[in-house]
Amino acid sequence: METRDPLESLSDAIYGALRADIMQCRLRPGATIDTNELTERFNVSKTPLRDALKRLSIEGLVDILPRSGYRVKPITFRVIHEILDLRAALGPHAAFMAARYITPAELEELRAILGDYLPASGQGELQSAARRFHVAVARASRNARISTLTDSLFEELERVMRLTVDFSPRKDEDSRDHFLLIDALAEGDSETASEIERSHIAKARAFLLETLIVKGHFSDSEISDLGRSRAI
């Protein structure tokens, strides 16, 4: 039986712990990563720590800074737009295909998740239920890559929500959209399901960006630079 390199196992454990810290904003975007502190925290040498940070860098979660160490990658206006662009591209297609393939058991799963969403009060509970709902729709599309990407996009969006945005004012409207989507999926109506999801994503996108801008999380130059690049 093949045994794993102990350093590789250590690196995996450190990677998992740091990734969770980043995604749950215990390590905030833009924060400097103190490698000395982390070697003490994990009781390891620099080698497995560097390996873990390199993996996080490849994922786009950590910046490796020349001669000055590491930092958690900042969340920029451009990054938010890229995430939302992908969500807008994938969500309607996932709903379209799910209407073709969804099973009665999967419809019941969606109704059960919505049952968790309605009484949810905290931001974490709301985002967790929303993520489960839309990932379940993506799974019903029978496209494993769409399902994986949808889960990854919601994970990244949750990091933004934890920092700044309370979606509870949208809970009633979002719930109506979810009920309508379930009805369209149950009827096998791909076009309606796709349009409901497209509209739902567009409204959530507008709310998120407006909230982030109003709260001053992006500079005017970031916003105008992205606007110019999209006009080219």
C-alpha positions in Angstrom: 0.0 0.0 0.0 1.4 3.4 -1.1 2.1 5.8 1.8 1.9 9.6 1.3 4.8 11.9 1.9 4.3 13.4 5.4 5.1 16.9 4.0 2.4 16.5 1.4 -0.1 15.6 4.0 0.9 18.6 6.1 0.6 20.9 3.1 -2.9 19.6 2.4 -4.0 20.2 6.0 -2.5 23.8 5.9 -4.1 24.5 2.5 -7.5 23.4 3.8 -7.3 25.5 6.9 -6.1 28.6 5.2 -8.6 28.2 2.3 -11.4 28.1 4.9 -10.0 31.1 6.7 -10.0 33.1 3.4 -13.4 32.0 2.2 -15.0 32.8 5.6 -13.2 36.1 5.8 -11.2 35.3 8.9 -8.3 36.3 6.6 -9.8 39.3 5.0 -9.2 40.4 1.3 -6.0 42.4 1.0 -4.6 41.2 4.4 -0.9 40.4 4.7 -0.1 36.8 5.5 2.3 36.5 8.3 4.3 33.3 7.5 6.1 33.3 10.9 2.8 33.4 12.7 1.5 30.5 10.5 4.5 28.3 11.1 3.9 28.7 14.8 0.1 28.1 14.5 0.5 24.9 12.5 3.8 23.9 14.2 5.5 23.3 10.8 8.5 24.4 8.8 8.3 26.8 5.9 8.2 24.1 3.2 4.7 22.7 3.6 3.4 26.3 4.3 4.9 27.6 1.0 3.4 24.6 -0.9 0.0 25.4 0.6 0.3 29.1 -0.3 1.4 28.2 -3.8 -1.8 26.2 -4.3 -3.9 29.1 -3.0 -2.1 31.4 -5.4 -2.9 29.1 -8.3 -6.6 29.3 -7.3 -6.4 33.0 -7.3 -6.9 33.4 -3.6 -3.4 34.5 -2.6 -0.9 37.0 -4.2 2.8 36.1 -4.0 4.5 39.5 -3.6 8.1 39.9 -4.9 10.5 40.0 -1.9 7.7 40.8 0.5 5.7 37.7 1.1 2.1 36.9 0.6 -1.3 38.6 0.9 -4.9 37.5 0.5 -6.0 38.6 -2.9 -8.2 41.7 -2.8 -11.7 41.6 -4.1 -11.8 44.1 -7.0 -14.7 45.5 -9.0 -13.4 43.6 -12.0 -13.3 40.3 -10.1 -16.9 40.8 -9.0 -18.0 41.5 -12.5 -16.2 38.4 -13.8 -17.9 36.2 -11.2 -21.3 37.7 -12.0 -20.7 37.4 -15.8 -20.1 33.6 -15.3 -23.1 33.3 -13.1 -25.3 35.1 -15.7 -24.0 32.7 -18.4 -24.3 29.5 -16.5 -27.5 29.9 -14.5 -30.1 30.3 -17.2 -28.6 27.4 -19.2 -28.6 25.2 -16.1 -32.3 26.0 -15.5 -33.1 25.3 -19.2 -31.5 21.9 -19.1 -32.8 21.1 -15.6 -36.4 21.5 -16.9 -35.6 18.6 -19.3 -34.1 16.2 -16.8 -35.2 17.0 -13.3 -36.8 14.1 -11.3 -39.6 14.2 -8.7 -37.1 13.5 -6.0 -35.0 16.5 -7.1 -38.0 18.7 -7.2 -38.7 17.7 -3.6 -35.1 18.5 -2.7 -35.6 22.0 -4.1 -38.8 22.5 -2.1 -37.1 21.3 1.0 -34.2 23.7 0.5 -36.7 26.5 0.0 -38.3 25.5 3.2 -35.0 26.2 4.9 -34.6 29.5 3.1 -37.9 31.1 4.1 -37.3 31.1 7.9 -33.5 31.8 7.6 -32.6 35.0 9.4 -28.8 35.4 9.4 -26.8 36.3 6.4 -24.9 33.0 6.6 -28.1 31.0 6.7 -29.6 32.8 3.7 -26.5 32.4 1.6 -26.1 28.8 2.5 -29.6 28.0 1.5 -29.4 30.0 -1.8 -26.2 28.2 -2.7 -27.7 24.8 -2.0 -30.8 25.7 -4.1 -28.9 26.9 -7.2 -26.3 24.1 -7.0 -29.2 21.6 -6.9 -30.7 23.1 -10.0 -27.3 22.9 -11.7 -27.0 19.2 -10.7 -30.4 18.6 -12.3 -29.0 19.9 -15.6 -27.0 16.7 -15.8 -23.8 18.7 -16.6 -21.2 18.0 -14.0 -19.0 20.9 -15.0 -21.9 23.4 -14.7 -22.6 22.0 -11.3 -19.0 22.3 -10.1 -18.6 25.8 -11.5 -21.9 27.0 -10.0 -20.8 25.8 -6.6 -17.4 27.5 -7.0 -19.0 30.8 -8.0 -21.4 30.8 -5.0 -18.4 30.1 -2.7 -16.7 33.1 -4.1 -19.8 35.3 -3.8 -20.3 34.2 -0.2 -17.0 35.7 0.6 -18.2 39.0 -0.7 -21.5 38.8 1.2 -19.7 38.1 4.5 -17.9 41.3 4.1 -20.5 43.8 3.0 -23.9 42.8 1.7 -27.0 41.8 3.5 -29.4 40.2 1.1 -32.2 39.8 3.6 -34.2 42.8 2.1 -34.5 40.7 -1.0 -35.6 37.5 0.7 -39.3 37.8 -0.2 -38.6 38.6 -3.9 -35.9 35.9 -4.1 -38.4 33.4 -2.6 -41.0 34.2 -5.2 -38.4 33.7 -8.0 -37.5 30.3 -6.5 -41.1 29.2 -6.3 -41.7 30.2 -9.9 -38.6 28.4 -11.0 -39.7 25.2 -9.2 -43.1 25.4 -11.0 -41.4 25.9 -14.4 -39.1 23.0 -13.7 -42.0 20.8 -12.6 -43.8 21.6 -15.9 -40.7 20.8 -18.0 -40.9 24.4 -19.4 -37.2 25.1 -20.3 -37.8 28.5 -21.8 -39.7 29.9 -18.8 -37.2 28.3 -16.3 -34.3 29.9 -18.2 -36.0 33.3 -18.2 -36.9 33.2 -14.5 -33.3 32.4 -13.6 -31.9 35.1 -16.0 -34.2 37.7 -14.4 -33.4 36.5 -10.9 -29.6 36.8 -11.5 -29.9 40.2 -13.1 -31.8 41.6 -10.2 -29.4 40.1 -7.6 -26.4 41.4 -9.6 -27.8 45.0 -9.7 -28.5 44.9 -6.0 -25.1 43.6 -5.1 -23.1 46.0 -7.3 -25.2 49.0 -6.2 -24.7 48.1 -2.5 -21.0 47.7 -2.9 -20.6 51.0 -4.8 -22.8 52.9 -2.3 -20.8 51.5 0.6 -17.6 52.8 -1.0 -15.9 49.4 -1.5 -14.6 50.3 -4.9 -12.9 53.4 -6.1 -14.2 55.6 -8.9 -11.1 54.7 -11.0 -11.9 50.9 -10.7 -15.4 51.5 -11.9 -14.5 53.8 -14.7 -11.6 51.6 -15.9 -13.9 48.6 -16.2 -16.5 50.7 -18.0 -13.9 51.8 -20.5 -12.6 48.3 -21.1 -16.1 47.0 -21.8 -16.8 49.8 -24.3 -13.7 48.8 -26.4 
